[in-house]
Amino acid sequence: MAFSPQDVSVVTRTPFRAIGMKIATSMQTAHEDCSTLWYKNFGPRMPEICSAYQQNESFGISFLTDAEKGTFDYWAAVAAPEAAPVLEGLASVAVPGGTFLELQVPSLEELAGAYTYLFSQWLPAHKEYKATCSAPCYELYKADFTQTGHIILYFPVEKA
């Protein structure tokens, strides 16, 4: 799919707390590492986790750790109230709010292309914004993800 400027919205997102599992990965190994996290580690626990936190949406959250090396911490997580206990084997992470580019992505196969489009085409064409590391990038997987494959990508930006 070719993305276009009309596919992107600038939105304000509120901060939230997420509970899940984290891995350290890189641009070179992310596909394999993130798949393993979702399908072998976090995924099998999803019914337990979603039930515990009364949540039916999940998030893939990426905190950049070294831009030059292309490394980042990636979380598979669900939102949870501040007072919710952390189940054994999981951890809590604070996700800051702020200004984000929002892009509807039709499938997992198009996720890398969506990130590439925002960073290498949309941002250079919209000089009033620049990427920021003050918040992570994250993907929202709605409850119907397994049926639709649809993802909502949030990419943090600030005024240039």
N, C-alpha and C positions, 0 to 999 in steps of 0.2 A: 504494500500500500504506500502510496506517496502522500505524505502529510502536507498540509498547506497552512498558511497563516490563519485562515478562518477556523481551523480546527483547534486553535489555542485560545484559552481564556486566561486573563490575569485575575487571580482570586486571592482573597484573604482567608487563611486557615487558622483555626484556634489551636493552641497547644493541647496535647493530650499525653496520657501515660499509656504505655504499651507494655505487655508482658509476653515474653517469648524466649526464643533461643537465638544466639548470635554466633557468627563465624567471622574470622578475619580472612579476607580474600583479595583478589586483584582482578584487574580487567582481563588478564589472560586466563584465569582459572574460575572466574565467577560463574559461568554457565554450569560447570560441573559441581562446584562447591554449593551454589544456591539450590540446585536441583537435589543434591544429597540432603541438605538441611530440610527442605520442604518434604521430600518424599520418604526419607528414612528416619528422620529425627523428629521434626515438629509435626508433620502431617499425621502420623499415626496417633498422636496425642490430641489432635484437633477436637474430636468429640468431647473429651474430658475437659479441655481448656475452654472451648466455647461454652460448654454447660456451666463451668465454674464461674465464668465472667459474664454470662448471659449475653454472648456476643455471637453474631453470625457473619461478621466481616473480618478479614484479616489484612495484614499489611506486610509488605516487603520494604524495609527501611534501610537506607544506605548512608552511613556517616563516613565521609572522606577522611582518611587518616594520613595519606601522603600523596599529594597531587602529582609530584614528579614521578613517583614509582607506580602511580595508579592503583594504590591500595585503599581498601575501605573495610569497615565493619558492616556486615549485613545481618539484619534481624528478620526473622519470620516471627510475626507477633499478632496479638489481638489487642484492641483498646481495652482498658480496664479502669474502673474507678480508683481514685487515689487511695482509698482505704482497703481495697481488695488485697487479700493475701497473695503472696507469690507461691505458686505450687512448686513442689520439689522438682528440681531439674530445670527450672525456668529462672529468668531474671527480669528485672524491671528496667525500663528505659523511658526517659522524658523526651518527648518529641516537641520541639518549639513550634510555635505558630509563626505567622508572618505572611509575606507576599509570595505567591507561587504561580508558576505557569501550570495550567491544568490541560491535559491532553488525553482524550479518549483513545485507548489503544485496543484494536479489535481482538488481538490474540498475543499469547506469549512469544510467538515467533517474530512478532513485529516490535517487541519491546526495545531491543537494542537499537533498531532503526529510529524509534521514537526519541530515545535519548540523543542519538546522533543528530536528528533533525533539529531538536531544540537548541542544542549546543552549537552546532556548526552552520545552521541556516536561520532559524528564527531569531536568536539573539543578535547575530551580526546585522540583521535587517531591521532590528528594533533597538537602536542605540540608546534609547531612554532607559533601558534595563540592562543589568549585568548579573551574571551568576554570582551566588554568594554561598559561603560555607557556614553561615550563621544558623542554618537549619539543614536537615538531611533531605535528600530526594526520597520520595517514597511512592510505592504503588499501593493502590487500594483494590483489594479483591473482594467484590460484593458477594453476598450469599449465593447468588446464582452463577458464580464464576465457573464451576465445573460443567454447567450446561452451556453457557455462552462463550466462555474464554475471554470475556471483556474485562479490561483493566483500566483504571483511571490513574494516570501518572501525575505526580506533583513534583515540580522542579523549582527549588527556591531561587528567588531573584530579589534584587533591590534596585531602587532608582539609581541611575548612573550619575 
